[in-house]
Amino acid sequence: MTKCLSVMKKGYSFPKMLEEDTWEKKGEKRGKELGLLECCARCLVGAPFASLVATGLCFFGVALFCGCGHEALTGTEKLIETYFSKNYQDYEYLINVIHAFQYVIYGTASFFFLYGALLLAEGFYTTGAVRQIFGDYKTTICGKGLSATVTGGQKGRGSRGQHQAHSLERVCHCLGKWLGHPDKFVGITYALTIVWLLVFACSAVPVYIYFNTWTTCQSIAFPSKTSASIGSLCADARMYGVLPWNAFPGKVCGSNLLSICKTAEFQMTFHLFIAAFVGAAATLVSLLTFMIAATYNFAVLKLMGRGTKF
């Protein structure tokens, strides 16, 4: 009552008071809206774009390598069975190797899907910590949870002074504890890059074999480009170690080889191997990008003394 009298003495009316309250509420609402936009902007600024690009390139490359490689191996098996050997014992070992590689492809796809997701999370983790060191942005709820292990978040003094942790923050904090070893991710990625470099080199071998076969077919199709007779131009699967030397016939020559090269099965298998080679190259580039970004973040955290037990 006393407050109302003092307000009336100052010349304020109740409608005017209500109007001021309305403006105050609108101002608070605008502040919340700006806070949400600012939070989204900070999240975009804090996103590890190198890791995002590398993750997309990794998933694309692995999918291309595994899918096309699997179908290309199946096509190779059919070509060997149909044209290069009539005895199952000659290519039995080759079929077992092809089936083993296909199972390895299944495991490779699953592994890279999980490891790519972990590397992306590690990118968010370390990039958030690095940018927080340089003061580029303030962390959000998930950012605080992920960077708690690296930056050493403050703990409350007493049960009443502590705020109830958000469920998302708890999940991110647990994930942050597990991802708090960027040095290990750098080492694993480095070793994986070396292994994948060998896979990339091996994926070039079938492309080389099919390219030589296709070149021989072009020489048969256009005899004026070569001085050799058409009958002496052959594709010998035994020469590349695909079949044993006692396999019969083991090679195809002349017009028979040209008819094989014109089949859709041969052309599709050749292009699938090329696509698998491109996928392996894309995966290698993504791993190199991951390694460079992780090494940079690890070096910054170590030099600034913000890392965990390096």
C-alpha angles and dihedrals in degrees: 000000000000090000092052091050091050090050091050091049090056090055100254120142126207094247089053091050090051090049091052091049089052092052091048091053091048090051091052090049091051089049091054091048091050089048091055092048090046090050091052091048091051091049090053091047091049095049114114098234093182090056092045092053092044092050093051091046091047094052091045093048096046092047091050093045096046098040098043093037092054094051093042091055090050090051091049090053091054093047092051092048094048105040114011107044137020096187116082092208090062094062101025092102090048091054091051090051091049092051090048091052090049091055089048088053090056091052092045092054092050094045096049092047091057096038092048090054090049092049090051090051090048089051091055089045100051096033090053091051093047094048091046088055092053091042096240094141143349118252124250127218094284091039091055091049094049095044096043093095095047100040096035104238120220121258125222125253107235135347095274094051094052120092118223107263117240115246092236090050091052092051092048091046091054090047089049092055090053094045094046095108109078090161090065092049090052091052094046092047091048092052091044090051091055091049092048090049087063090048089051090052092048092050088060092061098074090043088055092049094048091044091054090049091049091048090052089051090052089053090052092047092050107035092177090071094063136044094213122097118258093239092059094054106096144159108224115194090189091063091065095046093251091121131022118259093250092058115120127251090352093170139052123211142187122349092356090062091047090053089052092051090052093056118104090230093062094044093047093049091049093052092045090056089050090051091049089051090052090049091052090051092050091050091050091052091049092051091050090050091049091049094049093048094045092047092051094049092045092050092049093048092047095048093046091049094235099117129100117253100321 
